[in-house]
Amino acid sequence: MKKLQSTVSGMIVPQEAVLISELLGVLQHPIRLMMVCELLEREMFAGDLTECFGTTKGNISQHLTLLLRHEIISRERQGKNNVYRIADPRVETLLRVLKSNFCPNGPSKPSSTQTKRSKE
């Protein structure tokens, strides 16, 4: 993934918007998003990911290929297998923010009922 160039005003310029949009597009698929979230915690082999998500090797392979193509993850040969990890620290930062705000163990948004009760 290309490095983004900031403007003085801090606004996202069109080229940056395209890159960010492409990144979010790749991560929009639930399996890819969950795969990358798993890779936040540890490096994994393709077989581990296949078991983790209960899908086929071919399906995992397609998702890994797309993530590799967009340089979101990287792979390293270890013996007969490839180990996968997050390649872009910006993606890692983004996913940690998402996890802390949206995942069950992270802070949750209060429901409208909870908000009403706290105001009474």
C-alpha positions as CSV (number, residue, x, y, z in Angstrom):
1,M,0.0,0.0,0.0
2,K,1.3,3.4,-0.9
3,K,2.2,6.0,1.7
4,L,-0.3,8.8,2.0
5,Q,0.8,12.4,1.7
6,S,-0.8,14.8,4.1
7,T,-1.8,18.4,3.3
8,V,-1.1,21.3,5.5
9,S,-4.8,21.7,6.4
10,G,-5.0,18.0,7.4
11,M,-7.8,17.3,4.8
12,I,-7.8,14.1,2.9
13,V,-6.9,14.8,-0.7
14,P,-8.4,12.7,-3.6
15,Q,-5.4,10.4,-4.0
16,E,-5.5,9.6,-0.2
17,A,-9.2,9.1,-0.3
18,V,-8.8,6.5,-3.1
19,L,-6.2,4.6,-1.2
20,I,-8.2,4.6,2.0
21,S,-11.3,3.6,0.2
22,E,-9.5,0.7,-1.5
23,L,-8.2,-0.4,1.9
24,L,-11.6,-0.3,3.5
25,G,-13.0,-2.1,0.4
26,V,-10.6,-5.0,0.9
27,L,-11.4,-5.2,4.6
28,Q,-15.2,-5.0,4.1
29,H,-15.5,-8.7,3.7
30,P,-16.3,-10.3,7.1
31,I,-13.8,-13.2,6.7
32,R,-11.0,-10.9,5.6
33,L,-11.7,-8.6,8.5
34,M,-11.8,-11.4,11.0
35,M,-8.6,-12.9,9.5
36,V,-6.7,-9.7,9.9
37,C,-8.1,-9.2,13.4
38,E,-6.7,-12.7,14.3
39,L,-3.4,-11.7,12.8
40,L,-3.3,-8.8,15.2
41,E,-2.9,-11.2,18.0
42,R,-0.4,-13.7,16.4
43,E,1.2,-14.9,13.3
44,M,-0.7,-17.7,11.7
45,F,-0.4,-20.4,9.0
46,A,-3.0,-20.8,6.3
47,G,-4.1,-24.1,7.9
48,D,-4.7,-22.3,11.2
49,L,-6.9,-19.7,9.5
50,T,-8.8,-22.5,7.6
51,E,-9.6,-24.2,10.9
52,C,-10.4,-21.0,12.7
53,F,-13.0,-19.9,10.1
54,G,-14.3,-23.4,9.2
55,T,-14.1,-22.7,5.5
56,T,-12.1,-24.3,2.6
57,K,-8.4,-24.0,1.9
58,G,-9.3,-22.5,-1.5
59,N,-11.5,-19.8,0.1
60,I,-8.8,-18.8,2.6
61,S,-6.2,-18.8,-0.1
62,Q,-8.3,-16.4,-2.2
63,H,-8.7,-14.0,0.8
64,L,-5.0,-14.3,1.6
65,T,-4.0,-13.5,-2.0
66,L,-6.1,-10.3,-1.9
67,L,-4.7,-9.2,1.4
68,L,-1.2,-9.9,0.1
69,R,-1.8,-8.0,-3.1
70,H,-2.9,-4.9,-1.2
71,E,0.1,-5.3,1.2
72,I,-2.1,-5.5,4.2
73,I,-0.4,-8.7,5.3
74,S,2.9,-10.4,4.5
75,R,4.1,-14.0,4.4
76,E,7.3,-15.7,5.3
77,R,8.2,-19.3,4.4
78,Q,8.8,-21.5,7.5
79,G,9.7,-25.0,6.4
80,K,7.0,-26.3,4.1
81,N,4.4,-23.7,5.2
82,N,3.9,-19.9,5.0
83,V,3.3,-17.9,8.1
84,Y,1.2,-14.7,7.7
85,R,1.3,-11.4,9.7
86,I,0.1,-7.9,9.3
87,A,2.5,-5.9,7.1
88,D,1.2,-2.4,7.5
89,P,1.4,-0.8,11.0
90,R,-1.3,1.7,9.9
91,V,-3.7,-1.2,9.3
92,E,-2.8,-2.6,12.7
93,T,-3.6,0.7,14.4
94,L,-6.9,1.0,12.5
95,L,-8.0,-2.5,13.5
96,R,-7.1,-2.0,17.1
97,V,-9.3,1.1,17.2
98,L,-12.1,-0.8,15.5
99,K,-11.8,-3.7,17.9
100,S,-11.7,-1.5,21.0
101,N,-14.9,0.2,19.9
102,F,-16.9,-2.6,18.3
103,C,-15.8,-6.0,19.6
104,P,-17.5,-7.7,22.6
105,N,-14.5,-7.2,24.9
106,G,-14.1,-3.5,23.9
107,P,-16.2,-0.5,25.0
108,S,-19.7,-0.7,23.8
109,K,-22.0,2.0,22.7
110,P,-24.8,2.5,25.3
111,S,-28.3,1.6,24.0
112,S,-31.0,4.3,23.9
113,T,-32.6,2.6,26.9
114,Q,-29.4,2.8,28.9
115,T,-28.9,6.5,27.9
116,K,-32.5,7.3,29.0
117,R,-32.0,5.6,32.4
118,S,-28.7,7.4,33.1
119,K,-30.4,10.7,32.5
120,E,-33.3,10.0,35.0
